[in-house]
Amino acid sequence: MKYIKSQMQQLIKDHKELHTRLKDLKVEHGLGKNDAIKALYHSEVADGGRYQSAYQALDEHKK
């Protein structure tokens, strides 16, 4: 599975919990938005993460 920024942004818009987590990551670790989105991808989506199936569904929608 590949990181695609636009898909992550859509996933964050669709899931309020991810939006809250993104804001927390930015504050806790002093990350910029892009780095926080990547961190969120690796912690919540990649390798069987909680939102992996929702992320993959977005990929299927684009095809």
C-alpha positions as CSV (number, residue, x, y, z in Angstrom):
1,M,0.0,0.0,0.0
2,K,1.3,3.4,-1.0
3,Y,1.1,6.7,0.8
4,I,-1.0,9.2,-1.2
5,K,-1.4,12.6,0.5
6,S,-4.7,13.4,-1.2
7,Q,-6.2,10.1,0.0
8,M,-5.0,10.8,3.5
9,Q,-6.5,14.2,3.5
10,Q,-9.8,12.8,2.4
11,L,-9.6,10.1,5.1
12,I,-9.0,12.7,7.7
13,K,-12.0,14.8,6.5
14,D,-14.2,11.7,6.6
15,H,-13.1,10.6,10.1
16,K,-13.3,13.2,12.9
17,E,-11.1,11.1,15.2
18,L,-8.3,11.3,12.7
19,H,-8.6,15.0,12.4
20,T,-8.3,15.3,16.2
21,R,-5.3,12.9,16.2
22,L,-3.7,15.0,13.5
23,K,-4.0,18.2,15.6
24,D,-2.6,16.3,18.6
25,L,0.4,15.0,16.7
26,K,1.2,18.5,15.4
27,V,1.1,19.9,19.0
28,E,2.8,17.0,20.8
29,H,5.7,16.6,18.4
30,G,6.0,20.0,16.9
31,L,5.3,18.7,13.4
32,G,4.2,20.5,10.4
33,K,1.0,19.5,8.7
34,N,2.6,17.3,6.0
35,D,4.8,15.5,8.4
36,A,1.9,15.0,10.8
37,I,-0.2,13.5,8.0
38,K,2.6,11.1,7.1
39,A,3.0,10.1,10.8
40,L,-0.8,9.5,11.0
41,Y,-0.6,7.3,7.9
42,H,2.1,5.1,9.4
43,S,0.4,4.9,12.8
44,E,-3.2,4.5,11.8
45,V,-3.3,3.2,8.3
46,A,-0.2,1.2,7.1
47,D,0.5,-2.4,8.0
48,G,-3.0,-3.4,9.2
49,G,-3.8,-0.1,11.0
50,R,-7.3,0.7,12.2
51,Y,-8.1,2.8,9.1
52,Q,-6.5,0.6,6.5
53,S,-9.7,-0.7,5.0
54,A,-11.2,2.9,4.8
55,Y,-8.0,4.1,3.1
56,Q,-8.1,1.2,0.6
57,A,-11.8,1.9,-0.2
58,L,-10.8,5.5,-1.1
59,D,-8.2,4.0,-3.5
60,E,-10.9,1.8,-5.1
61,H,-13.2,4.8,-5.5
62,K,-10.6,6.7,-7.6
63,K,-10.3,3.8,-10.1
